[in-house]
Amino acid sequence: MIYECYRTRPAKVDCYGFNTPDGELRFKHVIREKTDIPDRRGFMCGISPNFVHSSDAAHMALVVADWDGEFGAVHDSFSAHASRVEDLMVEARDKFVKIYDKENFYDSIPFGRGYEGEQPTIGALNVNEVVQSDYFFC
């Protein structure tokens, strides 16, 4: 997937017209038309949420790949029949730990050329404790 974010400019468009007893009535509408100029601020604002959403999607894909029952999804929420909720919670926790159980998760992120920022500092969470958590995922 390629993330694109370009500046826009207003453009007036004739939308539609219809006949009235007083003559034809036309509407003009202003739209935002994409340009060829990259929107740097837009790219920067999109990096974090897009990374988080792709991580959530990878987590869900791993759960679904091994799931043998009915599965429902809305955005990043998982669901199953009431009789299988506990099984789904176990599977979701297991896959979460599988993804994030790394010495330094940030080392697994491929930063682009010329990146000079600092990685976030590592906290004290032992991700394996998620397996015992009743409410790790909402």
Number of C-alpha atoms within 10 A of each C-alpha: 3 4 8 10 18 16 15 15 11 11 12 11 11 10 10 10 11 9 9 8 6 6 8 9 11 12 10 12 12 12 12 11 12 14 12 9 10 14 14 12 11 13 14 10 10 14 11 11 10 12 12 11 13 12 15 15 14 15 21 18 13 17 22 19 8 10 14 9 12 10 14 11 11 7 8 11 11 18 14 16 12 9 8 13 13 12 13 22 20 16 17 22 22 17 19 24 17 14 14 17 13 12 9 11 11 14 10 10 9 7 11 7 6 6 7 8 7 6 8 7 8 10 6 6 8 10 15 15 11 16 17 10 12 11 8 13 12 7
